[in-house]
Amino acid sequence: MKDIRIALLDMNNNHVNQGFRNIKEISEAFRQNSEENVSIEVFDVRYKDEIPDIRDFDIFISSGGPGNPHKEGLGWEIKYADFLDAVYNHNKEKEDKKYLFLICHSFQIGSIHWNLGNVCPRKSYSFGVMPIHKTEEGESEFLFKNLSNPFYGVDSRAFQFIEPDHDRFEELGMKIVAIEKFRPHIDLERAVMAVRFSEEIFGTQFHPEADPASMLENLKDEKNRAAMIENFGREKYLETLDRIDDEDKIVLTRAQILPAFLQFAKKNILKRTGVIA
């Protein structure tokens, strides 16, 4: 029986983070519900300078994290760039594909790495449960299959990816599958919220791993509370708290995107090894 080997890349730089706990929980649930042997290993990329060797794993999930996604001359940045290239190039050249999911900070780094557009600071920190709009190509994205349009996700960012270079996207065969809510009365560029980088590599600006408990824990932080009230107003903030565990919002997003990514990766890994037809 084929072993499924998962590497979780912790990009939090030693900051306490609810998102990484959620990623571990989703990965552990996948392990427990799989008939195959599933191993999970954690790599502390930014704080301990750890990076997985892609030959040793099948699936990679790279987390969100604090700080500037642009290079600041740190040692781990070169290793991480090499890691992104290694996965991307391996998949172009080899039959045994590697599957990679990039979340928030990792998504921003990947978007910068492949020169896809302008990743820049936001005017103010964004935090809250946001409506996320599928693009035309996002309508057929299988990871969004059971989600409405718009669907809802937890947004937590000081940076944003705007002004995508559509020629570059076309050149690399990458697709924008979700964008920020359209706000015609506000003269701001709509941020890119999800990209299909390749058949095996996917990324989101939002946090598909978030659950109501982690959202409430994050709202104990004054910065997050203030950002949410500033962005939406106190009435909307209170409404969000009231509806945070609605089955059709972040609960559904958490149940859909990362679990579907893991199942898709597993199915293809087993198909290639002849475990399933």
C-alpha positions as CSV (number, residue, x, y, z in Angstrom):
1,M,0.0,0.0,0.0
2,K,1.3,3.5,-1.0
3,D,2.2,5.8,1.9
4,I,0.9,9.4,1.5
5,R,3.5,11.8,2.9
6,I,2.4,15.4,3.9
7,A,4.7,18.3,4.8
8,L,3.2,21.2,6.6
9,L,5.3,24.4,6.3
10,D,4.8,26.7,9.3
11,M,5.4,30.3,8.1
12,N,4.5,32.0,11.3
13,N,8.0,32.9,12.5
14,N,7.4,31.8,16.0
15,H,4.2,33.8,16.4
16,V,1.2,32.0,18.0
17,N,-1.2,31.3,15.2
18,Q,-4.7,29.8,15.1
19,G,-4.4,29.0,11.4
20,F,-1.6,26.6,11.7
21,R,-3.5,24.7,14.4
22,N,-6.4,24.4,12.0
23,I,-4.2,23.2,9.2
24,K,-2.8,20.5,11.5
25,E,-6.4,19.5,12.5
26,I,-7.6,19.2,8.9
27,S,-4.5,17.2,7.9
28,E,-5.0,14.9,11.0
29,A,-8.6,14.3,10.1
30,F,-7.5,13.4,6.6
31,R,-5.0,11.0,8.0
32,Q,-7.5,9.3,10.3
33,N,-10.1,9.0,7.5
34,S,-7.7,7.5,5.0
35,E,-7.2,3.7,4.6
36,E,-3.7,4.4,3.4
37,N,-0.7,5.1,5.7
38,V,-0.5,8.9,6.0
39,S,2.4,10.6,7.6
40,I,2.5,14.3,8.6
41,E,5.7,16.3,9.3
42,V,6.0,20.0,10.3
43,F,8.7,22.3,9.1
44,D,9.3,25.6,10.8
45,V,10.5,27.6,7.8
46,R,11.1,31.1,9.0
47,Y,12.1,30.6,12.6
48,K,14.1,27.4,12.4
49,D,15.2,27.7,8.8
50,E,13.6,24.3,8.0
51,I,12.5,23.3,4.5
52,P,11.3,19.9,3.2
53,D,13.1,18.0,0.5
54,I,10.4,17.6,-2.1
55,R,11.7,14.0,-2.9
56,D,10.5,13.0,0.6
57,F,6.9,14.2,0.4
58,D,3.8,14.0,-1.9
59,I,1.7,16.9,-0.5
60,F,2.7,20.3,0.9
61,I,0.6,22.9,2.7
62,S,2.3,26.2,3.4
63,S,0.6,28.4,5.9
64,G,-0.1,32.1,6.4
65,G,2.1,34.2,8.6
66,P,3.0,37.8,9.7
67,G,5.2,40.4,8.0
68,N,6.4,41.5,4.6
69,P,6.1,38.9,1.8
70,H,8.9,40.6,-0.2
71,K,12.4,39.4,0.3
72,E,14.4,41.0,3.1
73,G,17.7,39.2,2.7
74,L,17.0,36.3,5.1
75,G,18.4,32.8,4.6
76,W,15.1,31.0,4.5
77,E,13.8,33.1,1.7
78,I,16.3,31.6,-0.8
79,K,15.4,28.1,0.4
80,Y,11.7,28.8,0.0
81,A,12.1,30.2,-3.5
82,D,14.1,27.1,-4.4
83,F,11.4,25.0,-2.9
84,L,8.7,26.7,-5.1
85,D,10.8,26.2,-8.2
86,A,11.5,22.6,-7.2
87,V,7.8,21.7,-6.9
88,Y,6.8,23.6,-10.1
89,N,9.7,22.3,-12.2
90,H,9.3,18.7,-10.9
91,N,5.6,18.7,-12.0
92,K,6.6,19.9,-15.5
93,E,9.2,17.2,-15.9
94,K,8.0,14.1,-13.9
95,E,5.1,11.8,-13.8
96,D,4.9,11.5,-9.9
97,K,3.3,14.9,-9.3
98,K,3.8,17.0,-6.1
99,Y,0.8,18.8,-4.7
100,L,1.1,22.3,-3.0
101,F,-1.4,24.6,-1.3
102,L,-0.3,28.1,-0.5
103,I,-2.2,30.2,2.1
104,C,-2.1,34.0,2.7
105,H,1.5,34.9,3.3
106,S,2.7,31.9,1.3
107,F,0.3,32.8,-1.5
108,Q,1.7,36.4,-1.6
109,I,5.3,35.0,-1.7
110,G,4.3,32.7,-4.6
111,S,2.6,35.5,-6.5
112,I,5.7,37.7,-6.1
113,H,8.0,34.7,-7.0
114,W,6.2,34.1,-10.3
115,N,5.9,37.8,-11.1
116,L,2.2,37.8,-11.3
117,G,1.3,41.3,-10.3
118,N,1.6,44.0,-7.6
119,V,1.8,42.7,-4.0
120,C,1.8,45.8,-1.9
121,P,0.7,47.1,1.6
122,R,-3.0,47.7,2.1
123,K,-4.1,51.2,3.3
124,S,-5.2,49.5,6.5
125,Y,-5.0,46.0,8.0
126,S,-7.9,43.8,6.9
127,F,-9.5,41.3,9.2
128,G,-12.9,39.6,9.1
129,V,-15.3,37.2,7.4
130,M,-15.4,38.4,3.8
131,P,-17.5,37.5,0.8
132,I,-15.2,36.1,-1.9
133,H,-16.3,36.2,-5.5
134,K,-15.5,33.4,-8.0
135,T,-14.3,34.6,-11.4
136,E,-15.6,33.1,-14.6
137,E,-12.8,30.6,-14.4
138,G,-13.5,30.1,-10.7
139,E,-17.0,28.9,-11.5
140,S,-15.5,25.7,-12.8
141,E,-12.8,25.4,-10.1
142,F,-13.5,22.0,-8.4
143,L,-12.2,23.2,-5.0
144,F,-15.1,25.7,-5.0
145,K,-17.6,23.1,-6.2
146,N,-20.0,23.2,-3.3
147,L,-19.6,26.9,-2.5
148,S,-22.0,29.6,-3.5
149,N,-20.9,32.8,-5.3
150,P,-19.9,34.7,-3.4
151,F,-18.8,32.3,-0.7
152,Y,-17.3,33.4,2.7
153,G,-13.7,33.2,4.0
154,V,-11.6,34.6,6.8
155,D,-9.4,37.4,5.6
156,S,-6.4,38.6,7.6
157,R,-3.8,40.6,5.8
158,A,-1.7,43.8,5.8
159,F,-0.7,43.2,2.2
160,Q,-2.7,42.6,-1.0
161,F,-2.2,41.2,-4.5
162,I,-3.6,43.7,-7.0
163,E,-3.1,44.7,-10.7
164,P,-2.5,41.2,-12.0
165,D,-0.3,40.9,-15.1
166,H,-2.7,39.0,-17.3
167,D,-0.1,38.4,-20.0
168,R,2.1,36.7,-17.4
169,F,-0.8,34.6,-16.2
170,E,-1.5,33.5,-19.8
171,E,2.2,32.8,-20.4
172,L,2.4,30.5,-17.4
173,G,-1.0,28.9,-17.8
174,M,-2.2,30.2,-14.4
175,K,-5.7,31.4,-13.6
176,I,-7.3,33.9,-11.2
177,V,-10.2,32.0,-9.7
178,A,-11.5,34.4,-7.0
179,I,-11.4,38.1,-6.3
180,E,-12.3,40.5,-3.5
181,K,-15.8,41.8,-3.3
182,F,-16.7,44.3,-6.0
183,R,-17.2,47.8,-4.5
184,P,-18.0,50.3,-7.3
185,H,-18.4,53.2,-4.8
186,I,-14.9,52.7,-3.5
187,D,-12.0,53.6,-5.9
188,L,-9.7,50.7,-5.0
189,E,-8.4,47.9,-7.1
190,R,-10.1,44.5,-6.4
191,A,-7.6,42.2,-4.8
192,V,-6.9,38.7,-6.1
193,M,-8.1,36.1,-3.6
194,A,-7.2,32.8,-5.2
195,V,-5.0,31.5,-8.0
196,R,-4.8,28.1,-9.7
197,F,-1.1,28.1,-10.3
198,S,-1.1,24.7,-12.0
199,E,-3.1,21.5,-11.9
200,E,-1.1,20.6,-8.7
201,I,-0.5,24.0,-7.1
202,F,-3.3,26.2,-5.7
203,G,-3.3,29.2,-3.5
204,T,-5.6,31.5,-1.5
205,Q,-5.2,34.9,0.0
206,F,-7.9,34.1,2.5
207,H,-7.8,31.4,5.1
208,P,-9.7,28.3,4.0
209,E,-8.6,26.4,7.2
210,A,-10.3,28.9,9.6
211,D,-13.1,27.8,11.9
212,P,-15.4,29.8,14.2
213,A,-13.4,29.0,17.4
214,S,-10.1,30.3,15.8
215,M,-12.0,33.4,14.5
216,L,-13.3,34.2,18.0
217,E,-9.9,33.6,19.5
218,N,-8.4,36.0,17.0
219,L,-11.0,38.6,17.9
220,K,-9.6,38.7,21.4
221,D,-6.7,40.7,19.8
222,E,-7.5,44.4,19.9
223,K,-5.8,44.9,16.5
224,N,-8.1,42.4,14.8
225,R,-11.3,43.8,16.5
226,A,-10.3,47.4,15.5
227,A,-9.6,46.3,11.9
228,M,-12.9,44.6,11.6
229,I,-14.9,47.5,13.1
230,E,-13.0,50.0,10.9
231,N,-13.6,47.9,7.7
232,F,-17.3,47.0,8.3
233,G,-18.6,49.2,11.1
234,R,-19.7,48.1,14.6
235,E,-23.2,46.8,13.4
236,K,-21.6,44.5,10.8
237,Y,-19.0,43.4,13.4
238,L,-21.7,42.3,15.8
239,E,-23.7,40.6,13.0
240,T,-20.5,38.7,12.0
241,L,-20.1,37.5,15.6
242,D,-23.7,36.4,15.6
243,R,-23.4,34.4,12.4
244,I,-19.9,33.2,12.7
245,D,-20.9,29.5,13.0
246,D,-23.5,29.6,10.2
247,E,-23.3,26.3,8.3
248,D,-23.1,28.1,4.9
249,K,-20.2,30.5,5.7
250,I,-16.7,29.7,7.0
251,V,-17.8,26.3,8.3
252,L,-18.7,25.3,4.8
253,T,-15.5,26.8,3.3
254,R,-13.3,24.9,5.9
255,A,-15.2,21.7,5.1
256,Q,-14.7,22.1,1.4
257,I,-11.5,23.6,0.1
258,L,-8.5,22.0,1.9
259,P,-10.2,18.6,2.4
260,A,-11.1,18.5,-1.4
261,F,-7.5,19.4,-2.2
262,L,-6.1,16.6,0.0
263,Q,-8.6,14.1,-1.6
264,F,-7.7,15.2,-5.1
265,A,-4.0,14.8,-4.4
266,K,-4.4,11.4,-2.8
267,K,-6.6,10.1,-5.7
268,N,-4.0,11.1,-8.2
269,I,-1.1,9.8,-6.2
270,L,-2.8,6.4,-5.8
271,K,-3.8,6.3,-9.5
272,R,-0.2,6.9,-10.6
273,T,1.1,4.1,-8.4
274,G,-1.6,1.7,-9.6
275,V,-3.3,1.4,-6.2
276,I,-6.6,2.6,-7.8
277,A,-7.5,2.3,-11.5
